Amino acid sequence: MPLVTVKLAAGAYTEKQKHDLAARLTDVMVAFEGSEAFRELVWVLIEELHDDSWHIGGQPFFGPPSLMSTLSRTKAAYQAIEGTPTTREDLATQAPVRQRRHEGLG
Protein backbone atom coordinates (compact mmCIF):
# COMPACT_ATOMS: atom_id res chain seq x y z
CA MET A 1 0.00 0.00 0.00
CA PRO A 2 1.64 3.27 -1.06
CA LEU A 3 1.30 6.21 1.27
CA VAL A 4 1.76 9.63 -0.32
CA THR A 5 2.47 12.32 2.27
CA VAL A 6 2.06 16.01 1.46
CA LYS A 7 3.04 18.73 3.91
CA LEU A 8 1.55 22.18 3.46
CA ALA A 9 1.53 25.45 5.32
CA ALA A 10 -1.68 25.59 7.35
CA GLY A 11 -4.48 27.35 5.52
CA ALA A 12 -2.70 27.31 2.14
CA TYR A 13 -5.50 25.32 0.49
CA THR A 14 -9.24 24.98 0.98
CA GLU A 15 -10.77 21.66 1.97
CA LYS A 16 -11.97 21.14 -1.62
CA GLN A 17 -8.50 21.89 -3.01
CA LYS A 18 -6.97 19.32 -0.64
CA HIS A 19 -9.53 16.72 -1.75
CA ASP A 20 -8.79 17.52 -5.40
CA LEU A 21 -5.04 17.27 -4.72
CA ALA A 22 -5.48 13.85 -3.09
CA ALA A 23 -7.61 12.64 -6.02
CA ARG A 24 -5.04 13.76 -8.59
CA LEU A 25 -2.14 12.25 -6.64
CA THR A 26 -4.10 9.01 -6.53
CA ASP A 27 -4.57 9.22 -10.32
CA VAL A 28 -0.80 9.59 -10.73
CA MET A 29 -0.10 6.54 -8.57
CA VAL A 30 -2.69 4.47 -10.47
CA ALA A 31 -1.18 5.53 -13.81
CA PHE A 32 2.28 4.68 -12.53
CA GLU A 33 1.17 1.23 -11.38
CA GLY A 34 -0.77 0.64 -14.59
CA SER A 35 -3.92 -0.87 -13.10
CA GLU A 36 -7.17 0.72 -11.95
CA ALA A 37 -7.40 -2.04 -9.33
CA PHE A 38 -4.54 -0.28 -7.55
CA ARG A 39 -6.72 2.81 -6.79
CA GLU A 40 -8.22 1.40 -3.58
CA LEU A 41 -4.75 0.80 -2.15
CA VAL A 42 -3.44 4.37 -2.51
CA TRP A 43 -3.44 6.42 0.69
CA VAL A 44 -2.82 10.17 0.65
CA LEU A 45 -2.04 12.01 3.88
CA ILE A 46 -2.09 15.80 3.79
CA GLU A 47 -0.48 17.36 6.84
CA GLU A 48 -0.82 21.05 7.60
CA LEU A 49 2.02 22.66 9.50
CA HIS A 50 1.68 25.87 11.45
CA ASP A 51 3.85 28.89 10.59
CA ASP A 52 6.13 28.29 13.55
CA SER A 53 6.88 24.75 12.30
CA TRP A 54 8.76 25.91 9.18
CA HIS A 55 12.48 26.72 9.16
CA ILE A 56 14.92 27.22 6.31
CA GLY A 57 18.64 27.35 6.97
CA GLY A 58 17.98 27.27 10.70
CA GLN A 59 15.87 30.43 10.57
CA PRO A 60 12.09 30.72 11.01
CA PHE A 61 10.18 30.77 7.74
CA PHE A 62 7.60 33.52 7.43
CA GLY A 63 6.46 33.06 3.85
CA PRO A 64 7.76 34.64 0.63
CA PRO A 65 9.95 37.31 2.31
CA SER A 66 11.82 34.58 4.23
CA LEU A 67 12.20 32.51 1.08
CA MET A 68 13.57 35.43 -0.93
CA SER A 69 16.03 36.29 1.84
CA THR A 70 17.24 32.68 1.99
CA LEU A 71 17.60 32.50 -1.78
CA SER A 72 19.64 35.71 -1.86
CA ARG A 73 21.99 34.36 0.83
CA THR A 74 22.31 31.08 -1.07
CA LYS A 75 23.07 32.92 -4.32
CA ALA A 76 25.71 35.05 -2.60
CA ALA A 77 27.32 31.93 -1.08
CA TYR A 78 27.28 30.16 -4.45
CA GLN A 79 28.91 33.13 -6.16
CA ALA A 80 31.62 33.27 -3.48
CA ILE A 81 32.71 29.66 -4.14
CA GLU A 82 35.87 29.40 -6.20
CA GLY A 83 35.86 26.78 -8.96
CA THR A 84 33.32 24.03 -9.29
CA PRO A 85 33.52 21.66 -6.33
CA THR A 86 32.30 18.16 -7.07
CA THR A 87 32.48 16.56 -3.64
CA ARG A 88 31.14 17.51 -0.25
CA GLU A 89 34.70 17.93 1.03
CA ASP A 90 35.59 20.26 -1.87
CA LEU A 91 32.49 22.33 -1.19
CA ALA A 92 33.29 22.56 2.53
CA THR A 93 36.82 23.72 1.72
CA GLN A 94 35.82 26.28 -0.90
CA ALA A 95 32.60 27.63 0.59
CA PRO A 96 32.86 30.86 2.57
CA VAL A 97 32.69 30.45 6.32
CA ARG A 98 29.70 32.17 7.85
CA GLN A 99 29.52 32.79 11.56
CA ARG A 100 26.26 31.64 13.09
CA ARG A 101 24.44 33.98 15.38
CA HIS A 102 22.74 32.43 18.38
CA GLU A 103 20.56 34.62 20.50
CA GLY A 104 21.37 34.49 24.16
CA LEU A 105 24.84 33.04 23.61
CA GLY A 106 27.78 35.26 24.21
N, CA, C and O of each residue as an XYZ file, in Angstrom:
424
protein
N       0.845     -1.172      0.000
C       0.000      0.000      0.000
C       0.886      1.229      0.000
O       1.614      1.448      0.968
N       0.855      2.047     -1.057
C       1.640      3.269     -1.057
C       0.960      4.351     -0.223
O      -0.261      4.504     -0.238
N       1.776      5.081      0.491
C       1.297      6.213      1.273
C       1.993      7.458      0.746
O       3.213      7.583      0.853
N       1.230      8.372      0.184
C       1.761      9.630     -0.321
C       1.516     10.676      0.756
O       0.374     10.910      1.153
N       2.590     11.307      1.230
C       2.469     12.318      2.268
C       2.786     13.681      1.684
O       3.813     13.865      1.031
N       1.892     14.639      1.923
C       2.061     16.009      1.456
C       2.029     16.912      2.684
O       1.121     16.815      3.509
N       3.014     17.783      2.800
C       3.045     18.730      3.914
C       2.847     20.127      3.349
O       3.534     20.541      2.415
N       1.901     20.842      3.931
C       1.546     22.180      3.459
C       1.527     23.159      4.624
O       1.332     22.774      5.777
N       1.729     24.407      4.308
C       1.534     25.447      5.317
C       0.044     25.482      5.644
O      -0.797     25.423      4.747
N      -0.275     25.577      6.914
C      -1.675     25.592      7.350
C      -2.436     26.709      6.652
O      -1.970     27.846      6.575
N      -3.612     26.364      6.147
C      -4.477     27.350      5.517
C      -4.124     27.676      4.080
O      -4.758     28.543      3.478
N      -3.128     27.007      3.511
C      -2.705     27.315      2.142
C      -3.759     26.898      1.120
O      -3.896     27.535      0.076
N      -4.507     25.828      1.417
C      -5.501     25.321      0.491
C      -6.830     25.135      1.205
O      -6.876     24.902      2.413
N      -7.912     25.241      0.436
C      -9.238     24.981      0.983
C      -9.424     23.475      1.124
O      -8.630     22.688      0.610
N     -10.475     23.089      1.821
C     -10.771     21.665      1.974
C     -10.985     21.016      0.607
O     -10.485     19.919      0.362
N     -11.724     21.683     -0.286
C     -11.965     21.144     -1.623
C     -10.659     20.992     -2.392
O     -10.450     19.979     -3.059
N      -9.785     21.980     -2.308
C      -8.505     21.894     -3.010
C      -7.675     20.709     -2.499
O      -7.013     20.031     -3.285
N      -7.708     20.461     -1.194
C      -6.971     19.323     -0.639
C      -7.563     18.007     -1.137
O      -6.821     17.074     -1.444
N      -8.901     17.923     -1.221
C      -9.534     16.717     -1.747
C      -9.161     16.506     -3.219
O      -8.883     15.386     -3.647
N      -9.162     17.606     -3.983
C      -8.786     17.523     -5.397
C      -7.316     17.100     -5.541
O      -6.983     16.295     -6.410
N      -6.453     17.637     -4.697
C      -5.041     17.269     -4.721
C      -4.868     15.775     -4.444
O      -4.118     15.092     -5.142
N      -5.560     15.278     -3.433
C      -5.480     13.851     -3.089
C      -5.985     12.987     -4.246
O      -5.400     11.945     -4.540
N      -7.059     13.408     -4.897
C      -7.607     12.641     -6.016
C      -6.614     12.598     -7.179
O      -6.430     11.550     -7.798
N      -5.985     13.715     -7.473
C      -5.042     13.765     -8.587
C      -3.772     12.974     -8.277
O      -3.223     12.310     -9.156
N      -3.305     13.045     -7.025
C      -2.142     12.250     -6.644
C      -2.455     10.757     -6.747
O      -1.607      9.958     -7.144
N      -3.673     10.400     -6.387
C      -4.103      9.005     -6.531
C      -4.093      8.607     -8.002
O      -3.640      7.516     -8.344
N      -4.590      9.485     -8.874
C      -4.573      9.216    -10.319
C      -3.148      8.967    -10.811
O      -2.918      8.067    -11.619
N      -2.198      9.757    -10.328
C      -0.798      9.591    -10.733
C      -0.281      8.227    -10.299
O       0.377      7.537    -11.077
N      -0.570      7.836     -9.073
C      -0.104      6.540     -8.572
C      -0.729      5.387     -9.359
O      -0.056      4.399     -9.653
N      -2.012      5.511     -9.697
C      -2.688      4.466    -10.472
C      -2.068      4.374    -11.868
O      -1.832      3.277    -12.373
N      -1.808      5.519    -12.484
C      -1.183      5.528    -13.809
C       0.218      4.923    -13.743
O       0.624      4.195    -14.648
N       0.935      5.216    -12.702
C       2.282      4.677    -12.532
C       2.247      3.162    -12.380
O       3.069      2.451    -12.959
N       1.296      2.680    -11.603
C       1.172      1.232    -11.376
C       0.635      0.527    -12.622
O       1.013     -0.608    -12.915
N      -0.252      1.212    -13.354
C      -0.766      0.636    -14.589
C      -2.034     -0.163    -14.447
O      -2.429     -0.850    -15.389
N      -2.698     -0.098    -13.283
C      -3.924     -0.868    -13.099
C      -4.908     -0.082    -12.239
O      -4.555      0.411    -11.168
N      -6.121      0.026    -12.707
C      -7.172      0.718    -11.950
C      -7.449      0.020    -10.631
O      -7.903      0.655     -9.679
N      -7.184     -1.281    -10.558
C      -7.399     -2.039     -9.326
C      -6.527     -1.513     -8.188
O      -6.823     -1.743     -7.016
N      -5.480     -0.827     -8.529
C      -4.542     -0.281     -7.554
C      -5.128      0.909     -6.778
O      -4.669      1.228     -5.682
N      -6.159      1.567     -7.366
C      -6.716      2.805     -6.790
C      -7.100      2.668     -5.317
O      -6.815      3.560     -4.518
N      -7.734      1.575     -4.958
C      -8.216      1.395     -3.582
C      -7.089      1.221     -2.571
O      -7.329      1.274     -1.365
N      -5.876      1.017     -3.042
C      -4.745      0.805     -2.148
C      -3.924      2.062     -1.897
O      -3.033      2.063     -1.048
N      -4.217      3.128     -2.628
C      -3.439      4.366     -2.510
C      -3.977      5.211     -1.354
O      -5.158      5.556     -1.312
N      -3.092      5.532     -0.428
C      -3.441      6.417      0.688
C      -2.719      7.737      0.485
O      -1.544      7.758      0.116
N      -3.421      8.840      0.727
C      -2.820     10.171      0.648
C      -3.057     10.859      1.991
O      -4.192     10.990      2.447
N      -1.974     11.290      2.605
C      -2.045     12.008      3.879
C      -1.584     13.435      3.639
O      -0.457     13.664      3.200
N      -2.450     14.390      3.925
C      -2.093     15.801      3.791
C      -1.964     16.367      5.195
O      -2.933     16.422      5.953
N      -0.759     16.785      5.526
C      -0.484     17.361      6.842
C      -0.322     18.868      6.696
O       0.365     19.349      5.794
N      -0.961     19.600      7.590
C      -0.820     21.054      7.597
C       0.062     21.447      8.777
O      -0.185     21.059      9.919
N       1.082     22.216      8.473
C       2.021     22.659      9.496
C       1.799     24.136      9.793
O       1.584     24.936      8.882
N       1.851     24.482     11.047
C       1.677     25.875     11.449
C       2.905     26.690     11.084
O       3.986     26.132     10.896
N       2.751     28.001     10.983
C       3.846     28.887     10.589
C       5.100     28.669     11.421
O       6.209     28.722     10.888
N       4.945     28.427     12.708
C       6.130     28.289     13.553
C       6.799     26.918     13.419
O       7.774     26.636     14.115
N       6.284     26.070     12.533
C       6.885     24.755     12.298
C       7.882     24.767     11.144
O       8.615     23.796     10.954
N       7.921     25.850     10.374
C       8.763     25.914      9.182
C      10.057     26.648      9.481
O      10.050     27.709     10.105
N      11.162     26.082      9.034
C      12.475     26.723      9.163
C      13.276     26.437      7.904
O      13.203     25.337      7.356
N      14.023     27.399      7.452
C      14.922     27.224      6.314
C      16.284     27.750      6.738
O      16.403     28.887      7.195
N      17.295     26.935      6.588
C      18.641     27.348      6.968
C      18.752     27.686      8.439
O      19.566     28.523      8.829
N      17.933     27.036      9.265
C      17.980     27.270     10.702
C      17.237     28.511     11.163
O      17.248     28.838     12.350
N      16.594     29.204     10.235
C      15.869     30.428     10.573
C      14.372     30.212     10.372
O      13.971     29.467      9.478
N      13.541     30.856     11.193
C      12.087     30.716     11.014
C      11.665     31.160      9.614
O      12.202     32.122      9.065
N      10.706     30.452      9.057
C      10.178     30.767      7.735
C       8.861     31.518      7.894
O       7.923     31.020      8.516
N       8.800     32.705      7.333
C       7.596     33.523      7.433
C       7.014     33.841      6.064
O       6.535     34.951      5.830
N       7.055     32.873      5.166
C       6.456     33.063      3.854
C       7.431     33.604      2.834
O       8.644     33.510      3.025
N       6.916     34.176      1.741
C       7.760     34.637      0.635
C       8.932     35.541      1.032
O      10.016     35.371      0.474
N       8.778     36.492      1.962
C       9.951     37.307      2.311
C      11.099     36.464      2.871
O      12.262     36.723      2.558
N      10.787     35.468      3.689
C      11.825     34.583      4.226
C      12.477     33.785      3.111
O      13.696     33.615      3.092
N      11.668     33.300      2.188
C      12.197     32.510      1.083
C      13.133     33.354      0.227
O      14.216     32.896     -0.137
N      12.733     34.574     -0.096
C      13.575     35.431     -0.931
C      14.883     35.768     -0.222
O      15.937     35.818     -0.855
N      14.821     35.997      1.079
C      16.028     36.285      1.845
C      16.973     35.087      1.820
O      18.178     35.243      1.623
N      16.423     33.897      2.020
C      17.239     32.678      1.994
C      17.863     32.485      0.622
O      19.047     32.166      0.519
N      17.078     32.676     -0.433
C      17.604     32.501     -1.783
C      18.717     33.494     -2.085
O      19.692     33.144     -2.750
N      18.585     34.723     -1.608
C      19.639     35.714     -1.863
C      20.916     35.334     -1.124
O      22.010     35.518     -1.658
N      20.799     34.805      0.103
C      21.992     34.357      0.835
C      22.638     33.170      0.133
O      23.863     33.081      0.048
N      21.802     32.252     -0.372
C      22.309     31.083     -1.074
C      23.031     31.497     -2.349
O      24.097     30.966     -2.662
N      22.455     32.443     -3.085
C      23.075     32.924     -4.320
C      24.417     33.574     -4.016
O      25.399     33.339     -4.720
N      24.458     34.387     -2.973
C      25.712     35.049     -2.599
C      26.770     34.019     -2.214
O      27.935     34.163     -2.586
N      26.377     32.981     -1.472
C      27.324     31.935     -1.082
C      27.812     31.180     -2.313
O      29.001     30.882     -2.433
N      26.900     30.872     -3.222
C      27.282     30.163     -4.446
C      28.283     30.982     -5.254
O      29.271     30.446     -5.757
N      28.026     32.282     -5.377
C      28.906     33.131     -6.163
C      30.277     33.306     -5.507
O      31.256     33.611     -6.188
N      30.350     33.114     -4.188
C      31.618     33.267     -3.479
C      32.497     32.025     -3.575
O      33.677     32.079     -3.228
N      31.943     30.913     -4.037
C      32.706     29.665     -4.136
C      33.627     29.740     -5.346
O      33.205     30.088     -6.449
N      34.879     29.412     -5.119
C      35.867     29.402     -6.204
C      35.817     28.049     -6.905
O      35.763     27.015     -6.241
N      35.834     28.040     -8.219
C      35.861     26.782     -8.958
C      34.514     26.102     -8.975
O      33.476     26.726     -8.754
N      34.549     24.823     -9.239
C      33.324     24.026     -9.289
C      33.522     22.761     -8.468
O      33.863     21.714     -9.020
N      33.316     22.841     -7.167
C      33.523     21.663     -6.327
C      32.583     20.525     -6.735
O      31.424     20.750     -7.084
N      33.108     19.306     -6.683
C      32.302     18.156     -7.072
C      32.052     17.196     -5.922
O      31.260     16.263     -6.059
N      32.713     17.409     -4.790
C      32.482     16.555     -3.635
C      32.084     17.424     -2.453
O      32.290     18.638     -2.453
N      31.525     16.794     -1.470
C      31.136     17.512     -0.250
C      32.359     18.147      0.413
O      32.289     19.272      0.908
N      33.476     17.420      0.421
C      34.700     17.931      1.030
C      35.209     19.158      0.276
O      35.629     20.138      0.889
N      35.169     19.100     -1.073
C      35.586     20.259     -1.867
C      34.705     21.465     -1.567
O      35.196     22.585     -1.424
N      33.409     21.228     -1.475
C      32.493     22.329     -1.190
C      32.784     22.923      0.181
O      32.810     24.144      0.334
N      33.005     22.070      1.180
C      33.291     22.561      2.532
C      34.570     23.378      2.559
O      34.667     24.352      3.306
N      35.544     22.999      1.761
C      36.818     23.717      1.716
C      36.673     25.062      1.006
O      37.253     26.059      1.435
N      35.906     25.089     -0.071
C      35.815     26.276     -0.902
C      34.712     27.247     -0.495
O      34.771     28.427     -0.838
N      33.727     26.772      0.219
C      32.599     27.634      0.591
C      33.041     28.650      1.641
O      33.859     28.339      2.506
N      32.502     29.851      1.563
C      32.859     30.856      2.570
C      32.331     30.447      3.941
O      31.249     29.872      4.058
N      33.097     30.747      4.958
C      32.685     30.445      6.325
C      31.789     31.565      6.805
O      32.130     32.743      6.699
N      30.648     31.189      7.329
C      29.701     32.173      7.849
C      29.524     31.904      9.326
O      29.224     30.781      9.732
N      29.709     32.927     10.121
C      29.522     32.786     11.556
C      28.042     32.734     11.866
O      27.264     33.562     11.394
N      27.659     31.744     12.671
C      26.264     31.636     13.086
C      26.021     32.545     14.263
O      26.864     32.703     15.146
N      24.836     33.141     14.250
C      24.444     33.982     15.378
C      23.409     33.236     16.202
O      22.376     32.815     15.680
N      23.683     33.074     17.476
C      22.745     32.426     18.382
C      22.328     33.436     19.434
O      23.157     33.970     20.171
N      21.046     33.684     19.489
C      20.556     34.619     20.497
C      20.784     34.055     21.882
O      20.580     32.864     22.116
N      21.195     34.889     22.781
C      21.375     34.494     24.158
C      22.713     33.849     24.449
O      23.029     33.563     25.603
N      23.513     33.615     23.398
C      24.836     33.037     23.615
C      25.866     34.138     23.433
O      25.753     34.946     22.511
N      26.835     34.176     24.271
C      27.778     35.261     24.209
C      29.022     34.913     23.561
O      29.913     35.754     23.444
